[in-house]
Amino acid sequence: MKKAKKVVALLLAATMAFGLAACGKDAGGAGSTDGGSGTSTSKDTSAKSGEYVKLLVWGNGSADTEDCNEVAEAINKITREKIGVEIELVRGQDAEQINLALTSGEPIDLMCYNNISGQFNTVVNNNWAYPLDDLLEKYGQGAKDVINPYDLEACKYNGVLYALPNQKDTSRAAGFAMRKDICDELGITVPEYGTYDEMHDILVKVHNAHPEMYPLVPTWAQGGMQTTLPADPLGDSLGILEDARESSTTVVNQAETKSFQDFCKMMWQWNQEGLIMPDATTTTENALLTNNGFAMFENWKPGKELEVYKGNGREVYFMKIHGPIKHTAIPNGNSWMIPYCAKHPEEAMKLWNLMYTDPEISNLFINGIEGKHWVYTDDTHKMITTPEGVDPNASGYSSMDWAWPNQQITPVWQGAEDPDLWTKLNEFNNSGVASPAMGFIWDSSSVMNEVTACNNVVSAYRTALMWGSIDPDVNIPKFIEELKAAGIDDIIAEKQKQLDEFLKNKK
Amino acid sequence: MKKFKKTVKHFWPMYLMFLPGVVYLFINSYIPMFGIQIAFRKYNARDGVYGSPWCGLKNFEFLTKTKDAWIMIRNTVLYNLVFIVLGTVLAVATAIILNEIRSKMAKQAYQTIILIPFLISMVIVSYLAYAFLSTSDGFINNTLVKLFGIEKIDWYNTPKYWPFILVIINVWKGLGYNMILYYATICGIDSTLYEAAVVDGATRWQKVVHVTLPSLRPTIIILTLMALGGIFRSDFGLFYQVPMNSGPLINVTQTIDTYVYRGLIQNNNVGMSSAAGLYQSVVGFVLVSVANGIVRKIDNESSLF
């Protein structure tokens, strides 16, 4: 009996040790930031690659494992020589897989946080990212030259740098994407900027001419919507600035703002008229323009027409509702970080630097392998297209240029208006009107209970209201009342306090 | 000690059979218990389980503080009670009816058909339901409208239908499994009891009431006790996937599990989800103990422990 007890005790001890080992490297990792010597990190290199440090890189977007391995091998050929590094590339992990990996401390060296809900805000509030200031200074000079310092500010939290912004659209101009074939057929001319009323007329025209079509469909599954409201969500949308273009820095409850309420009423009206896809909030399909959808909410940027075409296989016209705006979440959105559990943060920074500065590496990461995933259109090597016989929507390595550090040093895909796309994109980015709270990151830890409760209320009402599925006259007051019961006012007060503090220090 | 050795020597094949179950239980139920402490810590991944600071009962606050707490506990408990009662009654009834069928082929065919839903994943069930209920393309909306000329029903935005839909789906899905447990018990009933009943001139109905049901009683009690232990738990798939995570339905589909998931998928607060899990387990444990105590008082033989 005694022996049995001993065995049990031993087993218990073993399991505890096992649990402990989950993220056993923290101490070493933290130490090497100030030390900065390469020896400590190269010692625990996985035996697989021998003399080279092996980095685990998690990118965004779907790709087959074999294609990823092939791309990684092509990249290794360059990086072995340049920085003594080999990589393992993984793409297409969804939010839950990423959360799990980060919570349990998987040793990922460099990752795109696009799929994490709440993105940068979530990352810093959970302490998931490795501080980058020293690393950037030491190994990231090239990247530093490329990045707009203004956008870099948005990646700081309490003065510490935790991410680097991708060289993508850092402003947002919201509006509608409409199918070109239908517009041309019905003789609809789409203005560059328009109003909701104009949009309504177009939708009605399409509805009358094509009753079998859904005039307005979600941008992505389950009622996804690129909102056209010009608000600054201040992180989690619980407490926002109603209009990022205005100078007001009063944090308000979005449900109580006139712009939100008017929008919900309008959508309810549109829904009653049959202009909205009936299953908008429950459909599980993406790319709804492909079949019988006509228009969707979408943000415009230079080259966006091509992106929509790549995703939906339909050419589109854009009508913008408001001009480019900029708030914290736009430049720091879909960017990259070095997770806290990275085994080789220094090498990761070196690689990251190359992704910003080396066109060949950036192109491999973004577009894959020449001849297999893309080919040049002509000898000028400025534009690329899919190789013959490859379905652009089913390539083994999908091209999502905005989700990688630097798309601007890679060739432009054919179908974009011109090879000067990157110049135009930068002009567009610089034209964005910045929110007064630009750079503000909110720390929700002191009102966690309220945030949890409010998020539940939001998930009950927001999507349904914004798609006009439920009557706003009845449900907006209920929404507000429940938010208040869940403690939205405490959240707003806390956020306002932090924002005021931030603004004071900014001056 | 000597006695223990003797028992082992005598019953070792039994212990051997018992071993895989113990190993399974140990790996799946005991090892994870070391994580219970996370419920009392302000967990952050960087410091790990042992490094995160303690925070007392703070993680439990959200379960009681909000008004949602009442809704989700009400939903969880009431749905489970309905599932237990309806599930048991229907399963026993089908098991008895199945037992009355003479043809062996037919018996097996029915048994298989009733069991199939149990083997289908909840995600697939949710799409089956969607095929019925989708507003524009759903089977019901397209047939109802044509047959009765009723206005199309926007199922996923109308909460009042969902208590029934969820109960129907749950019973349809779980019936086969419960039925097999009862059916197995019925097969094991001593046939001499039935023969004696026939000699006494009992009708079919009387045989069911006086022989089958009393023989089933221990099984019913044990299964109900186990179900009571899970009364604070809910099938996440049923309450989240099947309603397609539709917002307007939340008041009737919110259970503790979905609440925790919804809140935490956005906040990633591991401490809070551990707290909710622990809370469910403790309440379940208390309920089983209490229910078992009551059963023991009434009928000592039938109690679980």
Interface residues (C-beta under 8 A of the other chain):
Chain A: M1 L11 T15 M16 F18 G19 L20 A22 C23 D26 A95 E96 N99 L102 T103 S104 G105 S117 G118 T122 N126 N127 W128 Q222 D236 M277 P278 D279 T281 T282 T284 Y340 C341 S444 M448 N449 V451 T452 A453 N455 N456 V457 S459 A460 Y461 R462 T463 A464 S469 I470 E482 A485 A486 G487
Chain B: M1 F4 F26 Y30 I31 F34 G35 N44 A45 R46 D47 G48 V49 Y50 G51 E61 F62 K65 T66 K67 D68 Y130 S134 T135 S136 D137 D154 Y156 N157 M244 N245 S246 G247 P248 I250 N251 Q254 Y259 R262 G263 L264 I265 Q266 N267 N268 N269 V270 M272
